[in-house]
Amino acid sequence: MHISEGILSAPVLATGAALTVVGTAIGLKKMDYDKIPEVAILSSVFFVASLIHVPLGPTSVHLILNGLLGLLLGWSAFPAILVALFLQGILFQFGGLTTLGVNTINMALPAVVCYFLFRHAVTSENSWVEIGGAFCCGFLAVGLSGIMVALSLLFTGQSFINVAKLILLAHLPVMLIEGLFTVFVVKFLKKVKPEMLEVANATN
Amino acid sequence: MISEHLSEGTSYLHDFDPRLKIIVALIYSVTVALLTNFTLLFASLVFSLVLVTWGRLSIATVLKRLLVINGFVFFLWLVLPFSYEGKTLFEVGPLAATQPGVYQALRITLKSNAIILCLMALLSTSPTFMLVHALHHLKVPSKLVHLFFFTYRYIHVIYTEFTRLHTAMKVRSFTPSTNIHTYKSYAYLVGMLLVRSYERSKRIYQSMLCRGFNGKFHTLYHFESKPQELVSAAIMTVFVLLIAIGQWIPLGKILTF
């Protein structure tokens, strides 16, 4: 969920920008030149996935997949998400320049957290651990993003409490879908290209 | 899907040095995002509209984008007026819309539209490749610039790949609905996209090495600001300074709403 321009207060915008600079610096440092095409292509997949709408009852939701991106990229998820969001900003004006920092940290921090929590679970031999890990990874990444969006609004002003609650509520079904989605994608990758999950484990 | 036709015009803003445009857009967005004074917010909206007119952007495209982006603002209008304490303006059932709530919603609406219009006028009038070049000249870390170029380039490739896979699903009578089958099919689609992208990225890196890639980034475009552009950028900066002064330095009560 992008927070649009003109809503958040100066301290929230500044904190978001500062944290994003730190995260991106770590991500760039850990990303060697030979990894650039890979990170860039996964960043474009992330961009394109956000254009895929999956049906949910009478409406539809678009995919976020930050948990999956975290699993595949580790710390490099920071620059990847930053770049995808910046391009969305200049191509469609979704998000913008001042909110770029906050929006990046809101999506990238959960991605990195889930990477450290679940990177071993998803490569486990035990299929229950694998399924559970993948589900929690997708589920939690979106959930944490929702909480961070809600907190960004709450730190801006207590009056955003209703908006924040509604946003959290709207994230619940998306969390379930993303959890399921991550399970299926991880299963698929394990069958077709298992090294994709292992490479990320080895390099970060 | 990813159209850049706003960047295909021939106005003065289209030829403008992208480095200056990025700097002005950045300081303008930051300043407007922090405004609270209504007079200044209206002034900024007018300023952004002047920029859009100056860039001779297609009105239909601008309106269409504004409509999409204002979705979140519209949602705030449904909630915010009822979330503040204060003088009641009108009531809907048990809920009372208060004056501070409506003011806050109005403030956010003006801010986001002013900023978005300015971004459209200044950033969307340059092709993305030029903007990224400009970022490079503005000393953004080279790895990040590389990432921008590659990502932007491959968004198109990946999107084409996605439409091909999606068409293949549709000709096999895939109809999306709310069930596990649909999610599984989409997940396999994304999985396939990831696998193909991964393999493509390996091939790309190999071919880069074949062409002598050593981590250096050779730029083809070098920008030079014409004196006239520097003057225009200075005028825009003066406007930003004026609204900043109006907001944070109390010049009597003339400017306050």
Interface residues (C-beta under 8 A of the other chain):
Chain A: H2 I3 S4 E5 G6 I7 L8 A10 L13 T24 L28 M31 Y33 D34 I36 P37 E38 V39 A40 I41 L42 S43 S44 V45 F47 V48 A49 L51 I52 V54 P55 L56 G57 L63 L65 L72 P79 A80 L82 V83 A84 F86 L87 G89 I90 L91 F92 Q93 F94 G96 L97 T98 S159 F160 I161 N162 V163 L166 I177 L180 F181 V183 F184 V185 F188 L189 V192 K193 M196
Chain B: M1 I2 E4 A25 L26 S29 V30 V32 A33 L34 R65 V68 I69 F72 V73 F75 L76 V79 L80 F82 S83 Y84 G101 Q104 R107 I108 L110 K111 S112 A114 I115 I116 L119 M120 L123 S124 T128 L131 P141 K143 L144 H146 L147 F148 F149 F150 T151 Y152 R153 Y154 I155 V157 I158 Y159 F162 P176 S177 T178 I180 T182 Y183 K184 Y186 A187 Y188 L189 V190 G191 M192 L193 L194 V195 S197 Y198 R200 S201 K202 I204 Y205 M208 F213 G215
